[in-house]
């Protein structure tokens, strides 16, 4: 009996070690057209970590390409100039949304970063919290959304944890 208890404990520990601590919620979405024009809008930074939103954007863009979304364009970097100086991601978001509509994009992906840090303590585990949403720019409705939080192990990079989390969120998008 003691041997069986040890084996169950070891399997449980292994499961926790390989998955970390993750919480994900997402909406069910209709099938979205992968061949329609897509844009990546700013991911708004709600953390105290500078440029966390830009880091999440870069990860999101790369993951979308790796999943076959080749028709995605990123908002022009020229829009960042004034908003970065003023520190307003919301101003940047509004400018980028206006640009996306002028470009006749069909879908826009955007979101927020709510946590991007190493936890305080002896282990200093990385922790990331992200929400993503896809807007149908023709109807101005959110057609898909997801939110998740994940922590990693003390020797993991925040960006690695973010990549895992964002990848899991994007895997729930249905495109044809």
C-alpha positions as CSV (number, residue, x, y, z in Angstrom):
1,X,0.0,0.0,0.0
2,X,2.8,2.4,0.9
3,X,4.4,1.7,-2.5
4,X,1.1,2.5,-4.3
5,X,0.8,5.8,-2.4
6,X,4.3,6.8,-3.3
7,X,3.6,6.0,-7.0
8,X,0.4,8.1,-7.0
9,X,2.3,11.0,-5.3
10,X,5.1,10.8,-7.9
11,X,2.7,10.8,-10.9
12,X,0.8,13.8,-9.4
13,X,4.1,15.6,-8.8
14,X,5.3,14.9,-12.3
15,X,2.0,16.2,-13.8
16,X,2.2,19.4,-11.8
17,X,5.9,19.9,-12.7
18,X,5.2,19.5,-16.5
19,X,2.2,21.8,-16.6
20,X,3.0,24.5,-14.0
21,X,0.0,26.4,-12.6
22,X,-2.3,27.6,-15.4
23,X,-5.8,29.0,-15.5
24,X,-7.5,29.6,-18.9
25,X,-11.0,30.7,-19.8
26,X,-12.1,31.3,-23.4
27,X,-15.3,31.9,-25.4
28,X,-16.5,29.5,-28.1
29,X,-16.1,31.2,-31.4
30,X,-17.5,30.8,-34.9
31,X,-15.2,29.6,-37.6
32,X,-13.1,32.6,-38.6
33,X,-11.7,33.2,-42.1
34,X,-7.9,32.7,-42.1
35,X,-7.6,34.2,-45.6
36,X,-9.4,37.5,-44.7
37,X,-7.2,40.5,-43.9
38,X,-6.1,40.4,-40.2
39,X,-4.3,43.0,-38.1
40,X,-2.5,42.8,-34.8
41,X,-3.5,45.8,-32.7
42,X,-1.7,46.9,-29.5
43,X,-1.8,44.7,-26.5
44,X,-2.4,47.1,-23.7
45,X,0.0,46.9,-20.8
46,X,-1.7,47.0,-17.4
47,X,1.4,46.0,-15.5
48,X,4.3,47.9,-13.9
49,X,6.7,46.2,-16.3
50,X,7.8,48.5,-19.1
51,X,7.0,47.2,-22.6
52,X,5.2,44.1,-21.5
53,X,2.4,44.8,-24.0
54,X,5.0,45.1,-26.9
55,X,6.6,41.8,-25.8
56,X,3.2,40.0,-25.8
57,X,2.5,41.5,-29.2
58,X,5.8,40.1,-30.6
59,X,5.1,36.6,-29.2
60,X,1.5,36.7,-30.4
61,X,2.5,37.7,-33.9
62,X,5.1,35.0,-34.2
63,X,2.7,32.3,-32.9
64,X,0.0,33.4,-35.3
65,X,2.5,33.0,-38.2
66,X,3.5,29.6,-37.0
67,X,-0.1,28.6,-36.9
68,X,-0.5,29.5,-40.6
69,X,-2.0,33.0,-40.2
70,X,0.0,34.5,-43.0
71,X,-2.4,37.4,-43.8
72,X,-1.8,39.2,-40.5
73,X,-0.3,42.8,-40.5
74,X,0.9,44.6,-37.5
75,X,-0.1,48.2,-36.8
76,X,2.5,50.8,-38.0
77,X,5.3,51.5,-35.6
78,X,4.9,55.2,-36.4
79,X,1.7,55.2,-34.3
80,X,3.8,54.3,-31.2
81,X,5.8,57.5,-31.2
82,X,3.4,59.8,-29.4
83,X,1.8,57.2,-27.2
84,X,5.0,56.0,-25.8
85,X,6.1,59.4,-24.8
86,X,2.7,60.1,-23.2
87,X,2.7,56.6,-21.7
88,X,-0.8,56.0,-23.0
89,X,-1.4,52.5,-24.5
90,X,-5.1,53.4,-24.8
91,X,-4.3,56.3,-27.2
92,X,-2.1,54.0,-29.2
93,X,-4.9,51.4,-29.3
94,X,-7.5,53.9,-30.6
95,X,-5.1,55.1,-33.3
96,X,-4.3,51.6,-34.4
97,X,-8.0,50.6,-34.4
98,X,-8.7,53.6,-36.7
99,X,-5.8,52.6,-38.9
100,X,-7.1,49.0,-39.1
101,X,-10.5,50.1,-40.2
102,X,-9.0,52.4,-42.9
103,X,-7.0,49.4,-44.2
104,X,-10.2,47.5,-44.6
105,X,-9.1,44.7,-42.3
106,X,-11.7,42.1,-41.4
107,X,-10.4,40.9,-38.0
108,X,-8.2,42.4,-35.4
109,X,-6.5,40.7,-32.5
110,X,-5.8,42.7,-29.4
111,X,-5.8,42.3,-25.6
112,X,-4.1,43.2,-22.3
113,X,-1.2,42.1,-20.2
114,X,-2.3,42.0,-16.6
115,X,0.8,40.4,-15.1
116,X,4.3,40.0,-16.4
117,X,6.9,39.6,-13.6
118,X,8.9,37.4,-11.3
119,X,7.1,36.7,-8.0
120,X,8.8,38.0,-4.9
121,X,10.3,35.3,-2.7
122,X,13.0,32.8,-2.5
123,X,12.2,31.1,-5.8
124,X,11.2,34.1,-7.9
125,X,8.8,32.2,-10.2
126,X,7.8,33.9,-13.4
127,X,4.1,34.8,-13.6
128,X,2.1,36.0,-16.6
129,X,-1.5,37.1,-17.1
130,X,-2.9,37.8,-20.5
131,X,-6.2,38.4,-22.2
132,X,-6.7,38.2,-25.9
133,X,-9.7,39.0,-28.1
134,X,-10.6,39.0,-31.8
135,X,-12.7,41.8,-33.1
136,X,-14.8,41.6,-36.3
137,X,-14.1,45.1,-37.7
138,X,-17.1,44.9,-40.1
139,X,-19.6,44.5,-37.2
140,X,-17.5,46.0,-34.3
141,X,-18.2,42.9,-32.2
142,X,-15.9,40.7,-30.2
143,X,-16.1,37.3,-31.9
144,X,-13.6,35.4,-29.7
145,X,-11.9,36.1,-26.3
146,X,-9.7,34.2,-23.9
147,X,-7.9,35.0,-20.7
148,X,-5.3,33.1,-18.9
149,X,-2.7,33.2,-16.2
150,X,0.3,31.0,-15.7
151,X,3.3,30.6,-13.4
152,X,6.5,28.8,-14.2
153,X,9.5,27.5,-12.3
154,X,12.2,29.6,-10.8
155,X,14.7,29.0,-13.6
156,X,12.2,29.8,-16.4
157,X,12.0,33.1,-18.2
158,X,8.9,35.2,-18.1
159,X,8.9,35.3,-21.9
160,X,8.9,31.4,-22.0
161,X,5.9,31.3,-19.7
162,X,4.2,34.0,-21.7
163,X,4.9,32.0,-24.9
164,X,3.4,28.9,-23.5
165,X,0.3,30.7,-22.2
166,X,-0.3,32.7,-25.4
167,X,0.1,29.6,-27.5
168,X,-2.5,27.7,-25.4
169,X,-4.9,30.7,-25.7
170,X,-4.5,30.9,-29.5
171,X,-4.9,27.2,-30.0
172,X,-8.6,27.8,-29.2
173,X,-9.2,30.0,-32.2
174,X,-11.0,28.2,-35.0
175,X,-10.0,29.3,-38.5
176,X,-10.7,27.9,-41.9
